[in-house]
Amino acid sequence: MTEIKVVAGDILAVPADVLVLKFAGARYGVDETVATILEAWQPRPLKEGESQLVEHTSSRIRAQKVLFIGVADLHNFRYREIREFGREIISVGSRLASSPEIIATTLHGTNYGLDEQEAFLALYQGIIDGLAEFDHRIKEVLIVEREASLAKRLKRYASRPFLLQHKPPNTKQNKPLHTLQNSLSIELPVGELSEAKPHIFVAMPFADVYRDEWEIGIQEAVQEIDYLCERLDATPYIGDVLQRIKDRIDTCGLVIALLTGANTNVYLEIGYAWGRGKPTVLLVKKGDSVSFDVRGQRYIEYASIAEMRQKLRTELRNLRTQKAI
C-alpha cells in the first residue's frame, strides 16, 4: 500500500529516494533553488513529457536524486496539466532503474494564482492515477510544503470526507487500491473538469503584506460557496499577461477587488470587469481612501481580517441566494 502524505518542512531537507520537480520552460521557485544548488547540471530544454534524472553529491539536498519533468509553460500549466504531472511523477518514477520507495514533490499553482485547493486535489488525483496504472515499489509519496499554514490547509483538504468517494475506474482488479492515509480511495472531478467549474477572479496586489487578506479573508470565504478562487500574478509569466487576465475575468462569475493599497492594476481590472458587465465586490481596509472612480459604488470596509472574511462570506451567500452569481 502506498501512502500519500503532506509534509510541512523544507523540501531540501526531506529524505527521499527521488525529489521530483517540474521544468516549465524556465526555472521558478523551488525548481530554481534546486537547479542553482546543482551547479554542475546545465539543464537542456525539456519538452512536455520529457524528463531528466540528476545524480548529485550535494549535502544541501537530502534526496538521493533529483528528477525534472518537462511541463507546459506556466501560462498553460493549469489543473489538467497538474493532474498529468502527478501521474507522470509515478510513471517516470516507476521506470527508474533504482526503483524508488520514497518520492518527494511539492505543490504547484498557488504561487501564480490558481485555486489552492483545486491545484492540490489535481496533483493528488494525478498521483493516484499513476499509482493505479503503473507497476512500482513506491511506499510513500510526500507532498512537501515549506509554509506551515499552507501545509495545514493541504492536510485539511486531503482529509475532508466528501473527497473520499470510490475506486478509481482505471484501477486493475489484481492490484491493491492506492489510498489516502485513512484508507479510503478517491476519484475526484479535477483536472480537465476543473476548467468548467465556476470561478471567482480576485483583483489584488500580489504582495506578502496582503497574504492574510488573500489566504484567510478571501480564499476561505470563496471556498464556502464552492467556487474556485483565482488571481493572476504577472511576475512568472512570459507572453500576453493582459490577455490572460481578460480571459479569466471574461469567464468568471464574479470579481472580488481589494482596493487596500490603491494598486493601479486593480483599478484597471475593475474597469475591465465593469465593461464586461461582471458583478464586483469591492473591499477596502478602514482608513484607506479609494479612488474617485469607485467612490459612488458600494464597497465593504473591514478593520480586521476576521471582519473581512465574515462580511465577504455574508455577501457571497446573499449573492448566491439572489442568483446574482
N, C-alpha and C positions, 0 to 999 in steps of 0.2 A: 504494500500500500504506500502510495506517495502522499506526503503532506505538503500543502501549500501554506506557507506561513508569512505573516507580515512581521518584519523585524525593525525595531527602532534602533538606529545607530548609523555609524559611518560605514558606507559600503566598502571602503578601502580596508577597513579593519575586520570585516566579516570573513571567517574562514570558510572556504568553499573550494570545490574542485575546479569550477569554472565560473568566472564572472562574465555575464553576457550583457553587452551594450549595443545600442543602435549606432549606425553611421548614416546620417541623413544628408549626405552630400557635403557636409561640413561638420565641425565639432561643436557641441553645445553642452553646457552644464557638466555633469559628471563624465560624459564622454570626452570632453576636452581635458578635464582634470587627469583622467587615467592616461589618455594619449600623451599628455605632457610628461607624465612620470615615465612612460615607456619611451624615453628619448631616442633609443636606437631604432624604434619602429617608425618607419615612414609609410603611412598608410597609402595604398593605392586606392583610387576611387572605387567604391563598392556600389554596384547597381543593386536594385531591389532583388532580394533573394540570394545575393552573393554573401559569402562570409569569409572571415579570415581569423585564424586562431593564432594567438601570440603567446609564446612561452617566454617567461621573464625570470629574472633573479632579484627583482626589486623587493626590498624589505618593507616598502610602504604599501604594498598590495598583498593582503593575506591570501587571496585566491591564488591557486597554483597557476592558472592560465586565464587569459582574457580572450573572449570571443566577440568579435564585432560582426554584426549582421547589417547588411545594407537595407535601407528602407527608403520610402518616398521622402522628398524634401518636406520640411516642417509645414509648409503651406498645405500640403496634401496628406500629412500624417495625422489622420483623424481616427475615429473609433474603429472603423473597419480595418484600417492598417494596423492599429494597436492590437486588435484581436489576432490578426495574422502574424504579427511579431511574436505574440505569446506562443502561438503554435510553432513558429519557426525556432523558438528557443528550444523546444523539445525535439523538433525534427532534426535540427543540426546537432544538438547535444547527444542525441541517441546514436548518431553515426560516428562520433569521435572514437578513435581507437582506444583512448584511455577509459571509456565507459564511466563517465562521472556519476557519482552518487548524490552530490550536493551541488546545486546550481543556484547562483545568486543573480538577481537583476534588480531593476528599480522601475518606478512608475514614470511614465511619460505623459505629456499633455497638459499637466497642471501649470507648468511654468510658462506656457504660452497661450493659456486661456480656455482650454477645453473644460467641459464639466468634470469636476474632480471624481465624483462617484462613478459616472459613466465610463471614464477613461480607465479607472481601476477595475471595474467589472469586465470591461472589454479585454484587458490584459489577463485577468483571472480566468475568464472563459476560454481565451485562446490557449492558455497553458493546459486547461482541462481537455480541450480539443486534441492537443498534441499528445497528452498522456494517454488518451483513449485510442489514438490512432497508431502510435509507433511503439515498437518493442524497445525496452530500455531497462536500466538498472537504477533509475533515479529514485532516491528515497525522500529527498526534500528539495522543494523549490522555494527559495527565500526572496520575498519582495522587500527590499531594504529601503527605508526612508529615514533620512537624517533628522528631519524636524519631528520632535516628539509629538507635537499636537496633530500633525498630519498623519503620522503613524497610528495614533489613537483613533482618528476618524476612519482610516482604512480598515483597521481591525473591526470597527463597528459596522462598516459596510459589508464585510465578509461574514458577519455573524447574524445578520438580520434574517429572521425566519422566512419572510416572504421570498427570499432569494433561493431558498433551498427547495427545489421542486422535483425534478425527475431525472431519470437516467439519460445521459447524452445519447442522441439517436445513432451516432456512429460508433458507439462502444461495442466491441466484439464480444459475443456471448461467452467465449472461453477466456476472457480476461477479467480480472477483478476491477471493480469500479474505482476510479481515482477520485478522491474525496477531499472535502474540507476537513478541518480539524474535528468537527462534530460528526463526521462520518455520513453526512448527507450529500448526495450528488446534486449537481445543478445543471440546468441548461437555460441560459438567460437570453432574452431578446436584445442582445447588444452587438455592436459591430456595425454591419451594414444597416441593420434595422434602427440603429441609433439616429441616423440622419432623418428619419421620418417622425421622430418624436418631437413634440412641441418644445420650443426653447425660448428662453428669455435672454436678450442681449444686454450686457451691462457696460455702460459707458462710464469709465472712471480712470483716474491716473493709475498707471502700473508702477506703483512705488511701495516700498516696505512700510512706509508710515501709514498707509491705508490698509494694511493686511487684516486688521481686526474687522474693519468695515466690510471687507470682501469675504473673509472666511466665516465670520460669526454673524454679522449683521445681515448680509445679503444672501450668501450661499445657503445658510440654514433655513432662511425664510422661504426661498425658492424651492428647496427640496421638499418642503411640506406640501406643496401643491403639485408635486410630481412633474415639474418642468425641468429640462436641462438648463443649467446656468452657465453661460459662456461670456467671455470678454475677449479682447484681442490685443496682444502686446506687439507693437511694431518691431521691437528690438531684434528678435531672432529671424525675422523674415527677409527673404530675398524675393523681389518681384513687386507686384502691384498690391501693396497693403491696403490702399484706399478702396480698391475694388473688392477685396476680401471683406472689409468692414461693411461695405454696402450690401454685399451678398448676405451676410449674416443678419443685418437689420431687415433686409427685404423679406427674409423667410422667418423672422421671429414673430412671436405673438405679442410681445411687449418689450419696451426698452426701459430699463432702470438706469437713471443717470445720477451719479454722485457729483453734486456741484461743489462740495467742500474742496477748497484749494483753487477754485476758479480756473481749472485747466482748459486751455483754449480748444484742444481736440474734443473734449467732452461736449462743449457747446456746439461744435461743428456736427458732431454725431447726433445731438438733439435736433438740430435744424434739419438734417437729412431725414431723421425719423418722422418729424412733423410733415415734411414734404411728401413722404410716402404714406402718410395717414396712419402711422403706427401709434397706438396708445403709449403714453410715457408716465412713469412715476419718478418724480424728482425728489432727491434727498439732499439736505444741507445741514451741517452742524450749526447749532445755535451760536450766534455771534458772528458767523461768516456772512459776508454780503454776497448777493447774487447779481449777475449782470442784468442790465435793464431789459435785455431780450426776454427774460423769463419772470420779471417782477410781477407781471399781471397774471401769471399762471399759479395754480395751486402747487405747493410743494410741502414736503414733510420735513419738519425740523426735529433734530434729535440732540440730546445733551450727552448721551452715553451710547455705547454700542448695544447694550441691552435694550434701551429705549428704541433705538433704530430697528432692531430685529422685531420687537413687539409691534411697532407701528407698521412696519413693512409687511409683517405676517398678516395683520388685520386687513391692510389694504389689498393684498393679493387675494385673500379669501373673499373679500367683498367683490372684487373684480370677477372672480370665478363664479360666484353666486349670480352676479348680474350678466354672466356670459359675455363680458367685455373682452375676455381673453380666452 
